[in-house]
Amino acid sequence: MVPFLLGVPSVRQRDTLGRSGPAPRVVPVFQTRRTVQSLLAGRGVRPRRRLGQHFLIDGNLMRKLVEAGAPGPDDEVLEVGAGTGSLTAELARRAGRVVAVEVDATLAEIASEQLAGRENVLILRCDALRGKSRVAAAVMDELHSAARRGKRLKLIANLPYDIATPLVLNLLTDGPAFERLCFTVQREVGERFLARAGTAAYGIASVLIGALATARRIAAVPPQAFWPQPRVESVMLAVYPRTPVGIEGRRLAEFVRPFFQQRRKTVARIAATLGLEAEFAAACGRSRIDTSYRPEQIEPAGWVFLARSIGGRGGR
C-alpha cells in the first residue's frame, strides 16, 4: 500500500479575554466507549475485526501505558494502530513529535479531525509492515529522520494483534535504536516475549527479546478494557533495548530461525542439516552447551555466542 500522509492542521484559540494565544494545556480525557461508538457511527462504519480493531477504552490502563512510555519533549513517539486518536492526543501533549500509523482510511480521517491543532502529529495512513516481514519504508524514513535529528525513539501503542510480533521484533532488529517500546499485545504473545529457556512458550521471539533487550509486564488487560471486546486476554509490556551485544539483531534472528523451525530435533541434528555440524559442535564445546539439547533449552546468551562464533550462517 502506498502511504498517504495526513497532516494535522494547526489552530489557535482565543482565551477568555478574547486575546489570540496558543491552545491551552488541559488534563487529557481519553475517549470512552460511547465516544468511539459515536465517532464510528457518524461515518457509518463498524470496527473491523480482520484488522484487529479493538479500541482501548480503559482510561486507567491507558494512563499506565503512557506513564511506562514516559514521552517527553525530546522524544519521537511511534504509535501503530492510532484508531480514533485517543492515545495519540495524550502522546502529542507530552512528546516532541508523534508519528501515528493507521491502515484504515476512515479511522485515519477521524483521528486527523480529533487531533486538529496538534502541530507535532504526523498521521501515516499505511500498513506498518511491508509484506508482514519488514517495517514499511514510510515508517522507517520517519524513524531514521528522527534519529538523525538526535531524537529518542519510543514505541507507545495499543498494537493490532496480527502485526504485534513481527512489528516489535523488526523494530528491535532493524533500523535505528529505540529507547523503549511499550505496548499492548495478546496475552499469549506477551508470554512468548517473556518466556524463559526450557518452557513451552520459549521460541524465536523469546530469544531475540532476551538477547537484545530486557522486558517486563506493566499490567494485565482484560477483554472488557476494549471495545469491541476481543475473545482473548491481553497484556501490557515494556521492552528496553540493550546496547549492542556483538551481533546484529537481524543476523541473530536469521541464525536462530531454522533451529526453532525444527524444534523437536536436537540442535546437533539441526546443525547437520544446515551444513554446520563441525562448526556448531566446536562452538558448543567452547560454550559448554550440550549438543543433545533441543533449541528451547539454550538461553539467549548461548544463542548469541553460537551465532557470533559461526558467523550467522545458519539462516536461509
N, C-alpha and C positions, 0 to 999 in steps of 0.2 A: 504494500500500500504506500502510495506517495504521501508523505506527511503534509498536513495542512496546518499552518500556524495561525492561531487566533491571538492577536494582540489584545490585551485588556486595556481599554481606553482609560485615560486619566481624567479625573473630575476634581473640581474644587468646590467646597461647600462654603456657605456663609454662616458665620457664627450668630449667636443670638442677638448681637448688636448690629447685624447687617453688614459687618465687615468681611471682606474676602480673606480667606485663610485656608490652611490645609485641613483635610478631613480629620476630625477629632479621633483620638485613640480611645476605643471603647473595649469593655470586657467582652470577649467573644461569646456568642451564643450559638452553639453547634446546632445544626438542623435536626429537628425532631422527625419522627416517622411521618407525622401529619404534614410537615413542611415538604419533605421529599415526595410524598404521595401527591401533594398539590402541584409541585413543580412538574412532575411527570404527567399528571392528568391534564395539565394545561397545554401540554404538547401532544396529547392523545397517544402516549406510549406507556408501556409497562416494562418492568425490569426484564432483562434478557438473561435467563439462567445460562444459556450457552456461552455467554461472555463473562460469567461469574459475577453478575451484578447483584451483589448483596451489600447494601448500604449500611455502614456502621452508624448507628443512631444513639448509642450509649455515650452520653457526654462525659461521664467519669472515666470510662475506658479510653475515650479519645484523648482526654487530658493526660492520662498516663502515657499514651503513645508519644504525645508531643513533649512531655517532660523528659521522657527517656531519650528522645532525639535531641533535646536541648538546642533548637535552632537559634542562631544568633546573627548579628549584623554582618559578620564575615563569612557566613555560610551560604553556599549554593545548595538548595534542597531539591532533590528529585522526588516527585510523587508520581507513582504509577497507579492508574485507576482513580483519577480525580473525581469521577462521578459528577455530582451536582455542586461540588466546590466547598463542601462543609469544612473538611480538614484543610483544604487549600487556603481558605481565608485566614485561619489561625496561623498556619505556617508563614503566610505572607506578612502577617502582623509582626512576626518575630524575626524572620530570616532576611538576609540581604536580598536574596532572589529565590524564586521558586520556579522550577520547570515542571509543569503538571502535564502528564501524558494521559490522554483519554482516547480510546479507539472508537467509541460511539459518537457519531456526529451530533446527535441530538443532545446528549449529555455534555459534550464539549461546548455547545452553544449555550446551554443552561448555565454551566459553570462560568463561562465568559460574562454572562449577564450578572450573575451573582457577585462576580469579582470586579465589576466595573469600578474604576477608581484606584485599583491596585497596580501601580506602575511597575512593581517589581515581580510581576507574574507573567510567565510565558506559557500559553497552553499549546501543546503539540497534539494535534489530532492525528494519531498514527498508532500502529501496533508497536508496542515497546520492544518486541522481539522480531528479528528478521529470520523468517523460516523456523521459528521456535528454537533456534540454536544460538543466535548471537544477538546482542543488543542492537537495535535499529540504528542506522547511520545518523539520523537526525538527532537522536538522543545522545549518541556518543560525541557528536560535534559540539553540543552544548556543554557536555561534561569536560571535554578537552579544553574548550574555550575558558571555562571557569577555572580549571587547573592552571592554565597559563596566566590567568589574572591573579593567581595566588589565593583563590578562594578554597575554603574547606568544603569537601563534598560530603553530603549526607543523603541517605535514602530514608524517608519517613512516609509510610504508606500503608493503606489497607489494600493489600495486594489481591488481585483476582487469583482464585485458586489455581487455574490451569497454567499460569505462567510463573508462579512463585518460585519453584525450584530452579528452572533454567535461568530466570532473571537474576536471582540472588547469586547463584554460582558464577554466572557470567560477569557480574559486577565485581566479584571477588578476584576472578582470574584474568580479566581483560581490562585494558584501558587505565585511566588514572586512578590513583588510590583514594578510597573513601575513608573518612574518619570514623564513621559508624553507619550501620544500617538497622533501622528499627521498623518493624512491620508486623502485620497480622497474617497468619497462614493457617491452613487446615492443621488440626492437632497432630495427625499422623505425619505430616510433613515436618512440623516442628520437632517431633520425636526423632525423626531421622537426622535432622540437623544437630541435635544434642546427643545423639546416641554414642555410647562408649563401645570400644572394641569388645567382641565376644557376645554382643547382644544381637537379637534378631533384626533390630531396626538399623544396625550399623551397615553403611554402604558407602558409595562414592561421595554422596553429599556429606556424610559424617566425616570422612577422611579429609575432604577439602576444607570444611569448616574447622575441624580440629587442627589441621596443619597451618592454615592461613589466618586464623582468627581465634578469638575467644567469644563465647556466646552464653547468653543467659536468658531465662524466661522472665518476662515482665509481668504477665498476667494470663490467666485462663480467660477465654472469651466464649461465653455460652451462645447458643443459636439465637436466643431472644435479644441479643445485643445488635442484631442485624434486621433489616427489612429488605426483602422478604427473608424469613428465617431459612438458613441452609439446613440440610439434613445431617450435618456433621458439626462437631465442636471445633473451635479454633483456639489458637494460642498467639500471644503477642511476644515477639522475641527481639532482643538487641544483640547485634553482632558487631564486634570491634576488630577490624583487620589488624594484623600484626605487621611489624617491619619485615622486610624481605627475609625469607627463610632459606635462601640459597638456591632456589629453583623457581622458575616462572610458574605461576598458577596454571596456565594453560598446558604446559608440558607435564606438570604433575597429574592433571586430570586425564590427559591422553595416555599416560603411563598406567594409571590405576584402572581405567575403564575396562580393558579387556580381562583383567583379573576378576572383577566383580561380575562381569557378564558370564563367567563360568564358576561362580562361587561355590558350587558343590564339589569342585575338584580341589586337590591340594595345590599350593602355589608352585611347587616344583613341576607338577604335570602341566599346569597352565603355561609356565615359563618355557617348557619344552615345545609346546605348540606354537609359541611365538618366536622360536629360534634363539632363545636366550638362556638355555639350560645351564651352560657352564658359567656365564657371567652372573646369572642370578644366584647360583649356588655359592659362588665365591663371595658375593655381596652379603648373602645371608650369613655366611660363616663369619665375616668381619663384624656384623652387627648382632650376632647371636640370635638370629631369627631361625626358628625351626622350619625347614623346608616342607615338613609334613603338615604345617598349618594350612588352614583354609583362609581365604582373603579377609574374612571378618575377624580373624584372630590377631591381625597385625595392627598395632597402634599407628595413629597418623605420623608420628615421628619416624617410625620404622619405614613407612611408605615413602616419606621424604628422603630418607637415607638411600633406599633402594633406587628411587628414581634418579637421584643425583649420581649414584655410583654407576648406573648402567646408561645414563645419558638420556633418559626419557624415550628410549627407542622401543618401548613395549607397545605404544599406541599405534593404531592403524588409521 
